[in-house]
Amino acid sequence: MYHSVGDVTDDPYRVTVTPARLEAQLRWLRRRGLRGVSVAELLAARARGEGRGLVGLTFDDGYADFTEHALPALRRWGCGATLFVLPGRLGGVNAWDPLGPRKPLLTAEGIREAAAEGVEIGSHGLTHVDLTGADDATLHAETAASRDLLAELTGTAPAGFCYPYGTLDRRAVDAVRAAGYAYGCGIDPGPLTGPHALPRVHVGQGDTGVRLLLKTRLHRLRRRPVAGV
């Protein structure tokens, strides 16, 4: 689970890695016979019994620095990824973060550019709202309406949804499923873990090779296994 790729000097939420760190992390994967892919590709491969050696890479929030820094690095290392974007904040900033710098978000054209490069585009909701506290109208807008907007923007209805802040409950999971998404990504969904509540591991600036190795090992111990994918 990545977010922004750029300057880390003011990063209170630890959501940014530098381009150099991302390069080093992708190099680490490839040298161990692993390849980063989109979540959709990973799930399809696992369904065929061919998921060995594949790692799902996700980038949340749709920061504009994705096309500037992350996309070239992914291309160089032969990796794919899923980019979770906010169609209600196209060309805006990360206004949901009370601390830290304002980071620009991708425009519609930037999202289309990423999609044209083979990046899977998924929904991160409409405006980055915690779905566990949303009323019915907001929940519908953040899940179903955001999917419709992305289908119009890219020409393809997104298969994946990413819960803002990684928070979810049964009601949010049910709304994501009802909206037509094939899968949903959280962080540590606990008992709700399944195709619409996939666990992920945060990757940050401090994650060198040793830390990445530990995270891959600990992920299997700390996260509930996903059945059916």
N, C-alpha and C positions, 0 to 999 in steps of 0.2 A: 504494500500500500504506500504509494508515493502521493505527493501533492504538487508543490512548486519546485522548479529547478532554476536556481538563480543565486542571488546574494543572500548570505546567511547571517550578516552582521546584526540585523534586527529581526529576530525570529522567535518571539516569545512562546509560540505554540509548537516549535520544532517541526514545522511542516515543510521545510525547505532543505534541499541538498544542492550543492554546487554542481555545475556541469562536470567538473573534474571528478567529483565523488561518484556521480552517476556512471561516468565512463568506467571508473575502477570497479564499481559493483557489477556492471554488465560484463566486464572482462572476467571477473571472478566467477560468474555463472558459466560463461562459455568455456572457460578453462577446466571446469569440472564436468563438462559434458551436458550441461543444462542449457535450455533455451527458453527465453521469455516469450510468452504468447498472450493473446487476449483471453479473457475468461471464457468467452464463447468457444474458442478453439480448444481450450483446456478441457472444458466439460464434454465437448463432442469427442475428443480423443479418449477421455476416460470411459465414456459410454461404449467405445469400441474396444476397450482394454488396451489402449495404446498411449496412455498418459505418462508413462515412465519417461523421465528426463525433461518434462515440460513444467514450467513455472508460470503461473498467471501473474502478470504485471498490471497494476491499476494505478491510474493517476486521477485523484479526486479534485473537484471544484472547477476544472477547466481553465486554469491560469494561462494567460497569453504566452508565458515563457515556455509552454509545452512545445509549440511549433518552432520556437527559436532555439531551444537547447535540448529538450528531450527527444524530439523527433529525429534530428540528425544522429544522435547517439544510438537510438534504437536501430536506425537504418544501418549504421556502421557495424553493429554487432549482430545483425540479422535477427533482431527480436521484434515481436509484435507486442501490443498492449491494448488495454481498454481505457478509454478516456471518459470519465463521468462528468457531464457538463450541466449547466443550469440555464435552460432556455429562457427563463424569466429574467435573467441578468446579463444578456448578451452585450458585450462591450462595456460592462460595468466594472465594479470592484468588489472586493471581499468585505462588504459592509457588515456582514454578520460577526466579524471578529472585532471586539471592542479594543483590543490592544494590537500594537504592531503597525507596520506600514500598510498603506492601501496598495494592493496588488491588482493590476488590470486583468480582466478576464477575456477570454476569446470572444471575438465577434462571430457572427454567423459565417462569414467567409473563412475565418480561421478554423472553425469546426469542419467546414466542408474540405478545407485543405488537408486536415488530419485524416478525415475519412477517405479522401482520394489516395492517401498514402497507405491505406490498408489498416488504419487504426480503427478498432471497434468503438463506436460512440454509444455510450449509455447515459441514462438519466441519473442525475444527482438530486432530483426534485426540481421544482420550478424556481425557488428562491433561497434554498438552504434553510429549511425549517425543521425543527425537531418534531418528527411525526408522532411521537408518543404523547404530545400535548396538543395536537391539532384537532380542530373541530371537523365535522364530516365534510364540509365544503372545502376546507383547506386541504384535507387529506386527499380528496378527489383531485384537486388542482395539482398538487405536488406529485401525484402518481400518474393518473390517467391523462390529465391535460398536458403534463410535461411530455409524456410519450407521444401524444398527438402532434405537439409542436415540433419535436425532433424528427418525427416521420415526415412532416412537411418540409423541414429544413434540409434533411439529408436525402430524402427519397426512400428511406428504409426505417421501418418501425424498430426502435431499439429493443434488443432482447434482454438487456440487463438494467438493473436499478441499483443504486448505492444509497444507503440510508445516511442522511446528513448526521454528522457527529458520531456515526456508527451506532446510534441508539435506535432500538426497535422494540416492539411488543407484538403480541398476537394480532391486534387490530391492524397495525401497520403492515405486517407480513401478509395478512389476508387481503389488504387493499392493493398491495403490489402484485399479488397473484391474480386478483380479479381484474387488474388493469391490463393483463396480457403479457407481463414480463415472464421470461423463461427462468430467470434467476435473480437473486438479490444479494448484495454484498453488505455485510456488517463488519464488525471487528471481532467481538467475542460473544456470539448470540446465545451461548449456553444451551438450555433445553430446547430452544427454538431452532437450533442448527439444522439446516437442510438446504435444498436447492434454492429456496427463497430467503435464506439467512445464512450465507456462507461466511466462515471466519477468515480473517486476513491478519497478516503481521505487518506492523508499521516498520518502514525503513527510513532511517534518518541520516543526517550528516555524520554522526559518530559511528555508523556501521561499517567497520572495516571487515576484512575477510574473516577474522576470528569471530567477531560478533555475528556476522551473517551465518556462519556455520552453527553457532549456538542457537540462533533463532530458528533455523530450519529443524534442528533437533528438538528444541523446546516446544515448537508449534505442535508437534505430534503428541506431546505429553500434556500440554495445557489446554488445547482446544478439543472439543468433542468431535469425533470423526463424523464425516458427512455421509449419510447413507443414500444410496440411489443415484449417485453421480460418479 
